[in-house]
Amino acid sequence: MQQIFLKCAAQGVQAPTGHWILGLLSAPWFLAAIAAEIVCFVIWLTVLAEVELSKAFPLSALSYVLIIAVAFLLFDEQLTALQVGGSCLILAGIWCIGGAPVTEDTRPRGARNSH
């Protein structure tokens, strides 16, 4: 979400001059990107509190697939077969990791997390 807002903000800024940064910092899309980043950070911390890191982190790879789709759908960017294939591989990897069976913890007691 943040990347989409940043793209909109960047498109709204005039050609780079000495004051373009001030225009960017006051752009509504840029402020929306900052707000979205804060919201996503809170959501991510909530996810990490509830889900194993090894299961949660691969979900962050979904952002690559979503950004490619949004760039194609909203910004009329070209979509290549390589991007589609790569996106399918990312989704397959997420599915494999997320669907991995939970096994009994065989680590010594001292190496286990004490949740």
C-alpha positions in Angstrom: 0.0 0.0 0.0 2.8 2.4 0.9 4.5 1.9 -2.4 1.3 2.8 -4.3 0.9 6.0 -2.3 4.6 6.9 -2.8 4.2 6.3 -6.6 1.2 8.7 -6.6 3.1 11.2 -4.6 6.1 11.0 -6.9 3.9 11.5 -9.9 2.4 14.6 -8.4 5.7 16.3 -7.7 7.0 18.8 -10.3 10.4 18.3 -12.0 13.3 18.1 -9.5 14.3 21.5 -8.4 15.6 22.9 -5.1 12.1 22.8 -3.5 10.7 19.5 -4.8 11.3 17.8 -1.5 9.1 20.4 0.3 6.4 19.7 -2.3 6.8 15.9 -1.7 6.7 16.3 2.1 3.4 18.2 2.0 1.8 16.0 -0.7 -1.4 14.2 0.6 -0.2 10.9 -1.0 3.1 11.1 0.8 1.4 11.6 4.1 -0.9 8.7 3.3 2.2 6.6 2.7 3.6 7.5 6.1 0.2 6.7 7.8 0.0 3.4 5.9 3.5 2.5 7.0 2.6 3.1 10.7 -0.5 1.0 10.4 1.3 -1.8 8.7 4.0 -1.7 11.3 1.4 -2.2 14.1 -0.3 -5.0 12.2 3.1 -6.7 11.6 3.9 -6.5 15.3 0.6 -8.1 16.1 1.2 -10.9 13.6 4.6 -11.5 15.0 3.2 -11.8 18.5 0.8 -14.5 17.3 2.6 -16.5 14.6 5.9 -18.2 14.3 8.5 -16.0 12.5 9.3 -18.7 10.1 5.7 -18.8 9.0 5.0 -15.1 9.2 7.9 -13.6 7.3 7.4 -15.4 4.0 4.0 -13.6 3.8 5.9 -10.4 3.4 6.9 -11.7 -0.1 3.3 -11.2 -1.1 4.0 -7.5 -1.4 6.2 -8.2 -4.5 3.3 -9.9 -6.3 0.8 -7.4 -5.2 2.9 -4.4 -6.4 3.4 -6.0 -9.8 -0.4 -6.5 -10.1 -1.2 -3.0 -8.9 1.4 -1.5 -11.3 -0.2 -3.3 -14.1 -3.8 -2.5 -13.2 -3.6 1.0 -11.9 -0.5 2.5 -13.6 -0.7 0.7 -17.0 2.8 -0.7 -16.5 3.8 -3.5 -18.9 3.6 -7.0 -17.4 6.1 -9.5 -18.8 6.0 -13.3 -18.8 9.0 -13.3 -16.6 7.2 -11.2 -14.0 4.2 -13.5 -14.1 6.4 -16.6 -13.8 8.3 -15.1 -11.0 5.1 -14.1 -9.2 3.9 -17.7 -9.5 7.1 -19.0 -8.0 6.8 -16.6 -5.1 3.2 -17.7 -4.5 4.3 -21.3 -4.7 7.1 -20.7 -2.2 4.7 -19.0 0.2 2.3 -21.9 -0.1 5.0 -24.4 0.5 6.4 -22.6 3.6 2.9 -21.8 5.0 1.7 -25.3 4.3 4.7 -27.1 5.9 3.5 -29.4 8.6 4.2 -28.6 12.2 6.6 -31.1 13.6 7.6 -31.9 17.1 10.3 -29.7 18.5 13.4 -31.9 18.7 15.8 -29.2 20.0 17.2 -29.5 23.5 15.1 -27.9 26.2 17.6 -25.0 26.7 17.4 -24.1 23.0 13.6 -23.8 23.0 11.7 -20.6 23.3 9.9 -20.4 26.7 6.5 -18.9 25.5 
